[in-house]
Amino acid sequence: MADIDVPVLGDPAEREIPAIHPGAMAGSKPYVAQAVHQEPLGFAGELPEDWQAKALGRMGDLLGRYRSLQVFMDICVKCGACTDKCHYFIGTGDPKNMPVARQDLFRSVYRRYFTPAGRALGAIGLGSLVGAKEFTRELLDEWFNYFHQCSQCRRCSVFCPYGIDTAEVSMAARDVMNHIGMGHKYANEIIGKVHKIGNNLGLPAPALLDTLEGLEEDVKDETGQDVKFPIDVEGAEVLLVTPSADFFAEPHVLGLIGYAKVFHAAGISWTLSTKASEAGNFGMFIGNYEQMRKISMRIREAAQELKVKRIVFGECGHAWRVAYSFLNTLAGPWDFLDPRYPVPQHILEVTDGLIKKGGIKLDKSGNDGMVLTVHDSCNVARASRMGDCPGGQFTIPRDVIKASVPKFVDMHPDTTHEKTFCCGGGGGLLTDELLDLRVKGAKPRMEALKDVIDREGVTHMAAMCAICKAQFTKILPIYGYDREMVVSVHQLVSNSILLGNND
Amino acid sequence: MTTLFAILFYTAFAVLLAGLGFKIAQFARTPAPLKIPTTPGPITTPGIAFRLGREAVLFESLFKSNKPLWIFAIIFHFGLFVVLARHLRYFQEPVWFWVGLVQPFGLYAGLAMVAGLGLLLLRRFVIDRVVYVTSPSDILMLLLLLGIGITGLGMTTLAHTDIIAVKAFFLGLMRFSIQPLPTDPALLVHLALVAVLMIVFPFSKLLHAPGLFFSPTRNQKDDPRERRHLSDWAAKLEAGRN
């Protein structure tokens, strides 16, 4: 960690924009996947001689398959509105981390090989007039480095006058690279584990059963109540699909205990599934529809096998995007489930509904001494929704937190709601070899957090995403804060919920 | 000269129409397999129309993003809009009532358009981040529009052309009966640049005008749980595997 230059934190109200430092992050890249992680997913094992032709072929396919990509390639006017919006640019000053410049790595190839102007001028060596570039090995290496410095958080898409979303471009670029054997080891290894074992962490069923039994004992010791953590129970009402980090990582597991207590107190029968013991879907990070669908189909199969009536997702950002926005497309229709509930539901929708209807009761003194703020996860904030109204993804988590804790404070409005900043570890970048990038990318969030710590005495920050929680646990100490400052939203519910005689 | 410009404008119009038609058809036909609206977003069709309307007319997202740039862009685009509206009178006889009403504002709109373009051009040399992402074509596009604006203003204020004859030329083009075009240099430069603009439109970033309406992050409803969204190719994939 000696080589990490931790950014100095300023005032979020000043929105300081760094001067550009070309090449500042040119060396930052994840490990390239080996054939052993590539081939089981149907991707090339290594870069072939004719990689350029294959890459261009795949680009053509994707341009024909995704309107987003085709339109976004054509309509950017290079106005620069996005240039100061990416947390990785703000944290590093590397101009290729400006959303438009990141897209241009892809767009320059698009213009050279897929547009009349780029083809004509490129053929006589004048492609640069219209932003067209030859697809060289050097450019491919830049793709690998800089498309793995995008967390697909969509903050740029909020501010673009045409809604151009760099996440769509980085997903496409990663898909092209996978098809020519330049995959991202961390992401592809994890997808392999999902297919082989059932979850991202490679936790086999016996270990999972053990863990859940241990949790039952812990909660019994702590509360005296028989709160169950059921798994593979046929005929349960709810199938809970949650990120596998919830089974053992802290603070994730404290959130899982919270979900269990909510179901227990509300008298809702529920079950986990060994087959779908993972909410996360890294198929989205690598931009591959087929992988995303295959991973989603596990959930459909589990729901059918267990004959549940509802599907509820635990706290996870990108998982909620895939669940809320894509699951109906990828694995629907859900006509075999109870039509009175949306499919799927977020655990926060369930808990919020129960609190408001009096189905569960909370006592804020369970969180005495805590002053909370909340980190809106990017995929929840800008790529999905909770509840019936636009913006429910902001009000519902806040309502649940406010019902659980004595004091709640929001961070600077430029860093919350739809303008929230990524934690710095999203989009498949939560891997150790990218730690320097992750620390720098967390700068805007850390600035806003420091601001409310200093001004309002905030003691904890709630997160509703497994990646955010893992990322903050790692980087808070690097910025000089306690790793336990980051908490699960349902950890707060867990501390305050009244179990047993609450009628 | 008249014949040359007649050919030029027929060509430019054909390229603009065919090129734009092709791109719009391409945008419309390319499937959008996943629901990707930037949320929070509208959940109804009128809501989507309102969102797109705000983006197209008020540049709502740009306003959130960057206030100076928003002002420059508004000055330029609104100036351009009024100038275009004012020019309609050269293509119609009789002139519509509202087109008549717009006429007195043409000069001010032209000045606004040129001022906006000047400011947009200045940004491309001053702000380090914008300098970094600027290609020669971005500068050339602004210069092209500036050239059109300045020659147009020149004819409005300094070197008037025989505007009756210009109108007769364009009405003639529309009726396939070529009428003589005046030959003062300002007019010829102005018209030549306009023709160039029409020709490059479908091949350039000017596609942002129709493209905005096809941008899935802005034109999709936020209703994925209520309605199953399935593209043709995804449906084929599903049928093949299940």
Chai-1 contact restraints between the chains, C-beta under 6 A:
chainA,res_idxA,chainB,res_idxB,connection_type,confidence,min_distance_angstrom,max_distance_angstrom,comment,restraint_id
A,I20,B,D128,contact,1.0,0.0,6.0,A-B,restraint_1
A,I20,B,R129,contact,1.0,0.0,6.0,A-B,restraint_2
A,I20,B,Y132,contact,1.0,0.0,6.0,A-B,restraint_3
A,R67,B,T30,contact,1.0,0.0,6.0,A-B,restraint_4
A,R67,B,A32,contact,1.0,0.0,6.0,A-B,restraint_5
A,R67,B,P216,contact,1.0,0.0,6.0,A-B,restraint_6
A,S68,B,P216,contact,1.0,0.0,6.0,A-B,restraint_7
A,Q70,B,T30,contact,1.0,0.0,6.0,A-B,restraint_8
A,V71,B,F27,contact,1.0,0.0,6.0,A-B,restraint_9
A,V71,B,G211,contact,1.0,0.0,6.0,A-B,restraint_10
A,V71,B,F214,contact,1.0,0.0,6.0,A-B,restraint_11
A,V71,B,S215,contact,1.0,0.0,6.0,A-B,restraint_12
A,D74,B,L207,contact,1.0,0.0,6.0,A-B,restraint_13
A,D74,B,G211,contact,1.0,0.0,6.0,A-B,restraint_14
A,I75,B,L207,contact,1.0,0.0,6.0,A-B,restraint_15
A,I75,B,H208,contact,1.0,0.0,6.0,A-B,restraint_16
A,I75,B,G211,contact,1.0,0.0,6.0,A-B,restraint_17
A,V77,B,K205,contact,1.0,0.0,6.0,A-B,restraint_18
A,V77,B,H208,contact,1.0,0.0,6.0,A-B,restraint_19
A,K78,B,V133,contact,1.0,0.0,6.0,A-B,restraint_20
A,K78,B,D138,contact,1.0,0.0,6.0,A-B,restraint_21
A,G80,B,R129,contact,1.0,0.0,6.0,A-B,restraint_22
A,G80,B,V130,contact,1.0,0.0,6.0,A-B,restraint_23
A,A81,B,L62,contact,1.0,0.0,6.0,A-B,restraint_24
A,A81,B,S65,contact,1.0,0.0,6.0,A-B,restraint_25
A,A81,B,N66,contact,1.0,0.0,6.0,A-B,restraint_26
A,T83,B,R129,contact,1.0,0.0,6.0,A-B,restraint_27
A,P95,B,Y132,contact,1.0,0.0,6.0,A-B,restraint_28
A,M98,B,R129,contact,1.0,0.0,6.0,A-B,restraint_29
A,V100,B,V133,contact,1.0,0.0,6.0,A-B,restraint_30
A,A101,B,V133,contact,1.0,0.0,6.0,A-B,restraint_31
A,P116,B,F203,contact,1.0,0.0,6.0,A-B,restraint_32
A,A117,B,F203,contact,1.0,0.0,6.0,A-B,restraint_33
A,L129,B,P136,contact,1.0,0.0,6.0,A-B,restraint_34
A,L129,B,S137,contact,1.0,0.0,6.0,A-B,restraint_35
A,V130,B,S137,contact,1.0,0.0,6.0,A-B,restraint_36
A,G131,B,S135,contact,1.0,0.0,6.0,A-B,restraint_37
A,S157,B,T38,contact,1.0,0.0,6.0,A-B,restraint_38
A,S157,B,T217,contact,1.0,0.0,6.0,A-B,restraint_39
A,V158,B,T38,contact,1.0,0.0,6.0,A-B,restraint_40
A,F159,B,S61,contact,1.0,0.0,6.0,A-B,restraint_41
A,F159,B,K64,contact,1.0,0.0,6.0,A-B,restraint_42
A,F159,B,S65,contact,1.0,0.0,6.0,A-B,restraint_43
A,P161,B,F59,contact,1.0,0.0,6.0,A-B,restraint_44
A,P161,B,S61,contact,1.0,0.0,6.0,A-B,restraint_45
A,P161,B,L62,contact,1.0,0.0,6.0,A-B,restraint_46
A,Y162,B,H208,contact,1.0,0.0,6.0,A-B,restraint_47
A,Y162,B,L212,contact,1.0,0.0,6.0,A-B,restraint_48
A,Y162,B,S215,contact,1.0,0.0,6.0,A-B,restraint_49
A,G163,B,T38,contact,1.0,0.0,6.0,A-B,restraint_50
A,G163,B,S215,contact,1.0,0.0,6.0,A-B,restraint_51
A,G163,B,T217,contact,1.0,0.0,6.0,A-B,restraint_52
A,G163,B,R218,contact,1.0,0.0,6.0,A-B,restraint_53
A,D165,B,T217,contact,1.0,0.0,6.0,A-B,restraint_54
A,S325,B,K35,contact,1.0,0.0,6.0,A-B,restraint_55
A,S325,B,P224,contact,1.0,0.0,6.0,A-B,restraint_56
A,F326,B,L34,contact,1.0,0.0,6.0,A-B,restraint_57
A,N328,B,P224,contact,1.0,0.0,6.0,A-B,restraint_58
A,N328,B,R228,contact,1.0,0.0,6.0,A-B,restraint_59
A,T329,B,H229,contact,1.0,0.0,6.0,A-B,restraint_60
A,T329,B,L230,contact,1.0,0.0,6.0,A-B,restraint_61
A,G332,B,R228,contact,1.0,0.0,6.0,A-B,restraint_62
A,P333,B,R228,contact,1.0,0.0,6.0,A-B,restraint_63
A,P342,B,R225,contact,1.0,0.0,6.0,A-B,restraint_64
A,R382,B,T38,contact,1.0,0.0,6.0,A-B,restraint_65
A,R382,B,T39,contact,1.0,0.0,6.0,A-B,restraint_66
A,R385,B,T39,contact,1.0,0.0,6.0,A-B,restraint_67
A,R385,B,D222,contact,1.0,0.0,6.0,A-B,restraint_68
A,P390,B,P40,contact,1.0,0.0,6.0,A-B,restraint_69
A,G391,B,P40,contact,1.0,0.0,6.0,A-B,restraint_70
